[in-house]
Amino acid sequence: MVSFVVRLQFASEDRADVAESLRLLAAASRQEPGCVNYIPHQLEDDPDTVVIYEQYVDAKALAAHRESQHFKQHAVGGIYQKMRERSVENLLALV
């Protein structure tokens, strides 16, 4: 299992565009055969920060996600163009 959290920060004026791109990206990503979870969150006390929890069955499924048309369109061509900061935290399951 491959699990990680992506933290993204955006300008307030991009909030609506980012939310729509995330809605489309999440819907398409959840249809991928190797996607277990794809859940974008907005921080309650900082609405310009988004945290995405992603989980895939294996590294091959994650690679397929990153090569998908919806990832290239909505993440690389959309969200990534508006982000101010990005960090990734890789997770290891305890159980």
TORPA-4810 file (N, C-alpha, C, O; in nm, 3 decimals):
<nodes>
NODE_1_0.085_-0.118_0.000_0.000_0.000_0.000_0.089_0.123_0.000_0.188_0.129_0.074_M
NODE_2_0.056_0.221_-0.082_0.126_0.349_-0.088_0.031_0.456_-0.038_-0.076_0.476_-0.095_V
NODE_3_0.070_0.524_0.069_-0.015_0.627_0.129_0.068_0.753_0.152_0.185_0.745_0.189_S
NODE_4_0.007_0.869_0.129_0.076_0.995_0.153_-0.024_1.109_0.164_-0.140_1.096_0.127_F
NODE_5_0.026_1.220_0.215_-0.052_1.343_0.228_0.021_1.452_0.150_0.142_1.471_0.163_V
NODE_6_-0.055_1.523_0.069_-0.001_1.637_-0.006_-0.062_1.763_0.054_-0.184_1.772_0.070_V
NODE_7_0.021_1.858_0.088_-0.025_1.986_0.145_0.007_2.095_0.043_0.120_2.109_-0.002_R
NODE_8_-0.097_2.171_0.006_-0.084_2.276_-0.096_-0.139_2.407_-0.041_-0.241_2.409_0.028_L
NODE_9_-0.070_2.516_-0.072_-0.119_2.648_-0.031_-0.146_2.731_-0.156_-0.071_2.727_-0.253_Q
NODE_10_-0.254_2.808_-0.150_-0.299_2.887_-0.262_-0.334_3.029_-0.218_-0.351_3.056_-0.099_F
NODE_11_-0.345_3.118_-0.314_-0.395_3.253_-0.287_-0.547_3.246_-0.268_-0.614_3.163_-0.329_A
NODE_12_-0.600_3.333_-0.186_-0.743_3.334_-0.158_-0.826_3.350_-0.285_-0.933_3.290_-0.297_S
NODE_13_-0.778_3.428_-0.378_-0.855_3.451_-0.501_-0.864_3.328_-0.591_-0.944_3.325_-0.684_E
NODE_14_-0.783_3.228_-0.566_-0.786_3.104_-0.645_-0.869_2.994_-0.580_-0.880_2.885_-0.636_D
NODE_15_-0.926_3.021_-0.466_-0.995_2.919_-0.387_-1.104_2.847_-0.466_-1.110_2.724_-0.464_R
NODE_16_-1.190_2.920_-0.536_-1.301_2.857_-0.610_-1.250_2.772_-0.726_-1.299_2.662_-0.748_A
NODE_17_-1.152_2.822_-0.800_-1.095_2.745_-0.912_-1.028_2.617_-0.862_-1.044_2.511_-0.922_D
NODE_18_-0.955_2.628_-0.754_-0.886_2.512_-0.698_-0.988_2.409_-0.649_-0.972_2.289_-0.673_V
NODE_19_-1.093_2.454_-0.584_-1.196_2.362_-0.534_-1.261_2.286_-0.650_-1.285_2.166_-0.639_A
NODE_20_-1.289_2.354_-0.759_-1.350_2.288_-0.875_-1.253_2.189_-0.939_-1.293_2.079_-0.975_E
NODE_21_-1.127_2.227_-0.953_-1.027_2.135_-1.008_-1.013_2.012_-0.920_-1.002_1.900_-0.970_S
NODE_22_-1.012_2.031_-0.789_-1.002_1.919_-0.696_-1.125_1.829_-0.702_-1.113_1.707_-0.692_L
NODE_23_-1.241_1.888_-0.720_-1.363_1.809_-0.732_-1.353_1.716_-0.853_-1.382_1.597_-0.842_R
NODE_24_-1.312_1.770_-0.967_-1.299_1.692_-1.089_-1.188_1.588_-1.078_-1.205_1.473_-1.118_L
NODE_25_-1.075_1.628_-1.022_-0.962_1.538_-1.007_-0.996_1.423_-0.912_-0.965_1.307_-0.941_L
NODE_26_-1.059_1.453_-0.801_-1.095_1.349_-0.704_-1.194_1.251_-0.764_-1.178_1.130_-0.748_A
NODE_27_-1.295_1.299_-0.833_-1.395_1.211_-0.893_-1.331_1.115_-0.993_-1.362_0.996_-0.992_A
NODE_28_-1.243_1.166_-1.077_-1.177_1.081_-1.177_-1.077_0.986_-1.111_-1.068_0.870_-1.149_A
NODE_29_-1.002_1.035_-1.014_-0.900_0.953_-0.947_-0.964_0.836_-0.874_-0.909_0.725_-0.875_S
NODE_30_-1.078_0.858_-0.812_-1.146_0.752_-0.738_-1.195_0.638_-0.829_-1.224_0.528_-0.782_R
NODE_31_-1.203_0.665_-0.959_-1.244_0.562_-1.055_-1.127_0.476_-1.101_-1.148_0.373_-1.166_Q
NODE_32_-1.005_0.516_-1.071_-0.888_0.438_-1.111_-0.889_0.305_-1.036_-0.918_0.301_-0.917_E
NODE_33_-0.857_0.195_-1.106_-0.861_0.064_-1.040_-0.766_0.051_-0.920_-0.797_-0.023_-0.827_P
NODE_34_-0.653_0.121_-0.920_-0.557_0.108_-0.810_-0.571_0.212_-0.701_-0.493_0.212_-0.606_G
NODE_35_-0.668_0.299_-0.713_-0.688_0.405_-0.612_-0.775_0.351_-0.499_-0.887_0.305_-0.522_C
NODE_36_-0.722_0.358_-0.377_-0.798_0.316_-0.259_-0.872_0.436_-0.200_-0.990_0.427_-0.168_V
NODE_37_-0.801_0.547_-0.185_-0.859_0.671_-0.131_-0.798_0.792_-0.199_-0.678_0.795_-0.227_N
NODE_38_-0.881_0.891_-0.225_-0.834_1.020_-0.275_-0.929_1.123_-0.214_-1.039_1.145_-0.264_Y
NODE_39_-0.884_1.185_-0.105_-0.974_1.272_-0.028_-0.910_1.409_-0.006_-0.821_1.422_0.078_I
NODE_40_-0.954_1.510_-0.081_-0.904_1.645_-0.057_-0.976_1.710_0.062_-1.096_1.691_0.081_P
NODE_41_-0.901_1.785_0.139_-0.954_1.856_0.256_-0.909_2.002_0.250_-0.804_2.034_0.195_H
NODE_42_-0.990_2.087_0.307_-0.952_2.226_0.328_-0.932_2.242_0.478_-1.014_2.193_0.556_Q
NODE_43_-0.826_2.307_0.519_-0.804_2.326_0.662_-0.912_2.418_0.719_-0.944_2.522_0.662_L
NODE_44_-0.967_2.377_0.830_-1.076_2.453_0.892_-1.034_2.596_0.928_-1.111_2.690_0.909_E
NODE_45_-0.912_2.611_0.980_-0.867_2.744_1.023_-0.778_2.813_0.920_-0.724_2.921_0.948_D
NODE_46_-0.762_2.754_0.802_-0.682_2.814_0.695_-0.737_2.766_0.561_-0.684_2.672_0.503_D
NODE_47_-0.842_2.831_0.510_-0.908_2.785_0.388_-0.823_2.795_0.262_-0.865_2.748_0.156_P
NODE_48_-0.706_2.855_0.271_-0.617_2.863_0.155_-0.516_2.748_0.153_-0.428_2.743_0.067_D
NODE_49_-0.530_2.656_0.247_-0.445_2.537_0.251_-0.532_2.414_0.228_-0.635_2.396_0.293_T
NODE_50_-0.488_2.332_0.136_-0.556_2.207_0.102_-0.464_2.091_0.140_-0.343_2.096_0.118_V
NODE_51_-0.523_1.988_0.198_-0.450_1.865_0.230_-0.524_1.752_0.159_-0.645_1.735_0.174_V
NODE_52_-0.448_1.675_0.081_-0.507_1.563_0.008_-0.449_1.433_0.065_-0.327_1.414_0.066_I
NODE_53_-0.537_1.346_0.110_-0.495_1.213_0.155_-0.513_1.118_0.038_-0.623_1.103_-0.015_Y
NODE_54_-0.403_1.053_-0.004_-0.407_0.962_-0.118_-0.355_0.826_-0.076_-0.262_0.814_0.004_E
NODE_55_-0.418_0.723_-0.131_-0.378_0.586_-0.101_-0.400_0.501_-0.226_-0.506_0.505_-0.288_Q
NODE_56_-0.297_0.424_-0.262_-0.299_0.339_-0.381_-0.256_0.199_-0.343_-0.185_0.180_-0.245_Y
NODE_57_-0.300_0.100_-0.421_-0.268_-0.038_-0.387_-0.119_-0.068_-0.396_-0.069_-0.153_-0.323_V
NODE_58_-0.047_0.002_-0.485_0.097_-0.018_-0.499_0.158_0.096_-0.580_0.088_0.186_-0.627_D
NODE_59_0.289_0.092_-0.596_0.361_0.198_-0.668_0.319_0.204_-0.815_0.317_0.311_-0.874_A
NODE_60_0.286_0.090_-0.872_0.240_0.087_-1.012_0.109_0.164_-1.028_0.091_0.235_-1.127_K
NODE_61_0.019_0.150_-0.933_-0.109_0.223_-0.937_-0.086_0.373_-0.922_-0.153_0.453_-0.987_A
NODE_62_0.008_0.412_-0.836_0.041_0.553_-0.820_0.101_0.609_-0.950_0.067_0.719_-0.991_L
NODE_63_0.190_0.532_-1.012_0.250_0.576_-1.139_0.142_0.592_-1.246_0.146_0.688_-1.323_A
NODE_64_0.046_0.501_-1.250_-0.064_0.512_-1.347_-0.147_0.637_-1.320_-0.189_0.705_-1.413_A
NODE_65_-0.169_0.667_-1.194_-0.243_0.790_-1.157_-0.171_0.913_-1.211_-0.232_1.001_-1.271_H
NODE_66_-0.041_0.919_-1.190_0.037_1.036_-1.233_0.047_1.047_-1.384_0.078_1.154_-1.436_R
NODE_67_0.022_0.939_-1.456_0.024_0.941_-1.603_-0.115_0.961_-1.663_-0.128_0.974_-1.785_E
NODE_68_-0.217_0.963_-1.579_-0.354_0.974_-1.629_-0.382_1.112_-1.688_-0.320_1.211_-1.650_S
NODE_69_-0.474_1.114_-1.780_-0.513_1.240_-1.844_-0.572_1.337_-1.743_-0.542_1.457_-1.747_Q
NODE_70_-0.655_1.288_-1.651_-0.717_1.378_-1.553_-0.613_1.438_-1.458_-0.627_1.553_-1.416_H
NODE_71_-0.508_1.363_-1.423_-0.402_1.419_-1.338_-0.326_1.528_-1.414_-0.300_1.636_-1.360_F
NODE_72_-0.292_1.500_-1.538_-0.220_1.598_-1.618_-0.303_1.724_-1.640_-0.250_1.835_-1.637_K
NODE_73_-0.432_1.707_-1.662_-0.518_1.822_-1.686_-0.546_1.903_-1.560_-0.523_2.024_-1.557_Q
NODE_74_-0.594_1.837_-1.456_-0.641_1.909_-1.338_-0.533_1.938_-1.234_-0.540_2.040_-1.166_H
NODE_75_-0.433_1.851_-1.222_-0.325_1.875_-1.125_-0.213_1.955_-1.190_-0.190_2.071_-1.155_A
NODE_76_-0.145_1.894_-1.286_-0.029_1.959_-1.349_-0.070_2.087_-1.422_-0.005_2.190_-1.408_V
NODE_77_-0.177_2.079_-1.501_-0.218_2.194_-1.581_-0.307_2.293_-1.509_-0.331_2.402_-1.561_G
NODE_78_-0.355_2.259_-1.392_-0.446_2.347_-1.320_-0.397_2.383_-1.181_-0.346_2.493_-1.160_G
NODE_79_-0.411_2.290_-1.088_-0.378_2.315_-0.948_-0.233_2.356_-0.930_-0.203_2.452_-0.859_I
NODE_80_-0.141_2.283_-0.994_0.002_2.313_-0.978_0.037_2.453_-1.028_0.134_2.514_-0.980_Y
NODE_81_-0.039_2.504_-1.122_-0.011_2.637_-1.176_-0.051_2.747_-1.078_-0.003_2.860_-1.088_Q
NODE_82_-0.138_2.715_-0.984_-0.188_2.814_-0.889_-0.126_2.802_-0.749_-0.140_2.893_-0.668_K
NODE_83_-0.059_2.690_-0.721_-0.010_2.669_-0.585_0.109_2.760_-0.554_0.191_2.791_-0.641_M
NODE_84_0.114_2.801_-0.430_0.225_2.882_-0.381_0.330_2.795_-0.313_0.450_2.822_-0.321_R
NODE_85_0.284_2.690_-0.245_0.374_2.597_-0.177_0.316_2.458_-0.188_0.195_2.440_-0.200_E
NODE_86_0.406_2.357_-0.185_0.363_2.217_-0.190_0.459_2.133_-0.108_0.581_2.151_-0.117_R
NODE_87_0.405_2.042_-0.030_0.487_1.946_0.042_0.417_1.811_0.041_0.294_1.804_0.031_S
NODE_88_0.495_1.705_0.051_0.442_1.569_0.051_0.496_1.496_0.173_0.615_1.503_0.202_V
NODE_89_0.408_1.427_0.244_0.447_1.345_0.357_0.411_1.201_0.325_0.292_1.168_0.314_E
NODE_90_0.511_1.114_0.309_0.486_0.972_0.284_0.455_0.904_0.416_0.519_0.931_0.517_N
NODE_91_0.357_0.815_0.413_0.310_0.750_0.534_0.339_0.601_0.533_0.340_0.538_0.428_L
NODE_92_0.363_0.545_0.650_0.378_0.401_0.670_0.271_0.356_0.767_0.260_0.408_0.877_L
NODE_93_0.192_0.258_0.724_0.084_0.209_0.809_0.141_0.136_0.931_0.239_0.063_0.921_A
NODE_94_0.079_0.157_1.046_0.124_0.092_1.169_0.054_-0.042_1.188_0.106_-0.129_1.258_L
NODE_95_-0.060_-0.059_1.128_-0.134_-0.188_1.140_-0.177_-0.236_1.003_-0.240_-0.341_0.992_V
</nodes>
